[in-house]
Amino acid sequence: MLIDATATRDVTAWQRLRGRAIRARRTWTNDCYRLIMVLISSQMHGLVEEEEMPEDVTEILQQVAQEQAEITLDGKLRQLLAQVTTAALRERIENFGIAGLTAEERSRIAIAPMRHFNKVTHIFELVKAYGSTSQVEYNRTQRTWKRRENIAAKHEFELAVNPFNGLKVTGIEHTPLVYAEDPRSDVPAALQEHLAQAIDGCDDRIVSGWMVG
């Protein structure tokens, strides 16, 4: 998870920043996709058909899907499993194969290589809350703060996973505004502590949300 501190209003600059941030690490290989296909192949086939998936991801998923209908656990995939699972789970897989795992266990294991070998799952944008160019405003009826219209517009047509409920949504709901008490006066230390608590555990929900076709 990344905190974007640029608070830019330039849509093009924001898209370029996001593109650089979510670019996969070199450790994220075709074998990672193959392992995930073994674990949740039916869900991954659904992802291949999604128009919103990045082109590079779609291409690799299509390649993997076309290689074979059922991928077996070869040596490379076993090495990946060894880095993201417990000895007890690996022993069960050795004895009974992937079929010996529950659907929940398969999904949980599939999340692990995404977290371990990949990079950013979500970007939190830091917005400006003071001065004449403040990017937030107070809703007195709801007694909550929200982004100004021009800032919220950057997210209007973006599809992403809400980090708190794991659902795919468009608009600002996929990147909630988080503040400690008052965004105009929250000091960095207090905001950092509050944000760390708020997003704790969100990575798994985000990755799991993307895996739902």
N, C-alpha and C positions, 0 to 999 in steps of 0.2 A: 504494500500500500504506500502511496506517495502523497505527500503534502505539497501542493503547488503554491509557492509563495509569490508568484509573479503578479497575481491579481490583474491580469491583462484584460482589456476590453476588446482587443483585436481578435476576431474569430479565427482568422488564418493563423496567427501566432499561437493561439490556444491549440488548434488542431495539429500544428507541427510539434508543439511541445508534447502533446499526448502521444503522437506517433513515435517520437523518440523514446518516451518513457515506457511504452508498452512493448517495445521491440524485444523479442525473446533473447535470452542469453545463449551463448554457444553450447551450453550444457543441454539445451532443449533440442532434442534430435528427433529423427523419424522413429527411433526406437521408443521414445516416450509416447508418441502417438500410437504406435503398435501395441504397447502395453495397455494403454487406455482402451483401445479397441477390444482387446481380450477381455477386459473387465466389464465394460459397458457398451458393447458393440451396437446394441439396438438404439441406445440414446445417441451414439456418435453418428450413426447413419442419418438420424434426424437432423443433426447439426450441419451435415454436409449440404442439406437443402436450404439452409437459412441464408437469405440474401444479406443479412447484416454482418455475417462473419467476415473478417479481414481476408483479402484475396490470398495471401500466402498460407493462411491457416486452411482455407477451403481447398487449395490445390493439394496440400499434403494429405488432408483427410480423404480426398478423392483418390489419390494415389494408393493410400493404404487400403481403402475400401475395395479397390479394383484388384489388388494383388491376390487376395484370397478371401473366400467367404468366412473362413474360420482360421484365425491365426493361433498357432500353438506357442507354448512357452519355450523358446530356445534359450541358449546360453546368455545372450545379451539381455533378454527380458528378465531372466532370473537374477542377473547382476543388478539390474535396476530395482527389482523387488527387494533385494537384500539391503538396499540403502534406505528403503522407505517403509519396511514392515518389521514386525517383531519376529523373533525366532519361532514362537508358537504358531503364528499364522503361516510362516514359510513351511513349517513342518506339515501343517494341514494341507497346504497346497501341493506339496510333494506327494502326500499320501492319496489325496482325493481329487487333485486338480482344482481348477477354478470353479468347477461345478460344486465343490464342497463348501463354497462360501455363500452366505446369504446375499441378497440384493443390496442390503444396507452395507455389508462389509465390502462388497465390490466397489460401491460408490465411494466409501470412505478411503479405500486404498487408492482409487483413481485420483482422488483429490491430492494425495500425498506427492506424487511426482510433479504435479502442476505447481505445488507450493515449493518443492525442494529444488527443481531444476529450472523453473521458469522465472519470471520477473514480476512486474507490477500487475496487480489484479484490478486496481481501482485508484482513481486520483481524487483527492480532496482538494478543492480550490480554496485558497486563503483570500478572503475578500476584505476590502477596506471599509471600515465602519466609522470613520470620523472625517470632519472637515466638509468643505463644499462639494467634494467629489466622492462622498460616501456611497458605497455600492449596496447598502442595505437600508431598509426602512422599517419602522415599527407599525404593526397592525394593532391598533388600540382595541378593536373589537375582540380579537383572538388573544391579545396580549402576548404576541410572539413577533419575532423578527423575521424578515424575509428579504430576498434579493430584490433589487430594483428591476424594473421591467427589462431594461437593456442588458443587464447581467443575466437574468433568467433566460433571455432569448437564446443565449449560446447553447442551452441544453434542450431547447424546444423539441427538436427532432432526433435527439440522440437516444439510442436504446442502450440500456445498461442494467445491471442488477443492483437493486437497493441493498446496501450493506447490512441493514438491520432486519429485514424480513426475507431476504433471498429471492425476491420476485423480480422478474424482468419488467421494466417500466420505461416509458419515455418521459422526457421533461425533467424538471428539477427534482422530482421524487426519487430519481435514481442517485442523486447526490445531495442528501439532506444538509441543511444549514445547521451546524453544530457550534454552540457557544456555551460558556460556563454560566454567566449570569446576564451580562449586558455586553454585547460585542463592542460597544464604544469604550468600555472601561476595563474589559478583561485584560489582565497583564499576561505576558507570554507564558510565565511559569504556571499560572492557574489554568490557562487554556490548554497547555501541553498536558497537564495532569488529567484534566477533564476529557480531552480528546483521546488520550491513551486508554482511558477506561471505557469510553463510548465505543471505540472501534475494536476493542479486544474481542477476538474470536470472529470478526467479520470476514476475514479472508476465506475461511472454509465455506461460509454461507454464500459468498460471491461466486467462488469457483463452482460450488454445487448448483447454484442458480443458472450458471451458463451451461451446465451439462443437461439441464432439463430442456427437451426439445419443444 
